[in-house]
Amino acid sequence: PIPLTRREMQILSLAAQGLTARETADRLGISPLTARKHRENLMRKLSLHNAAEIAAYAVRIGLPIG
């Protein structure tokens, strides 16, 4: 797998659980805009295009979700 930062792993995990940018922001104590940007960057880095691909990637690398 492509190496991810600690924050990217957090965003990946929460996105894979289906959390919105606002919910992710609340969990991590950041703004929704920052959460959205982290998710966009993560998706670009991993060449993912939607929430289903995020969840599938998380499962594929063995990231516990839920």
C-alpha positions, 0 to 999 in steps of 0.5 A: 500500500501507499504510505499514509500519514497518521492523519491520512489514516484517521481520515481514511478510517472515518471516511470508510465508516461513512462519516461526513466531513462535518462528523469527521471534523467533530471527531478530530477537532478540526474544521469541516473544510479542513476535513474535506480537504484532507479527504480530497488529498487522500482520494487523489493520493490513492486514486480513489473516486468515491466513498465505496472505493474508500471503504474497499481500500480500507478493507483491502489494507486491513484497516479496522472500520467500525 
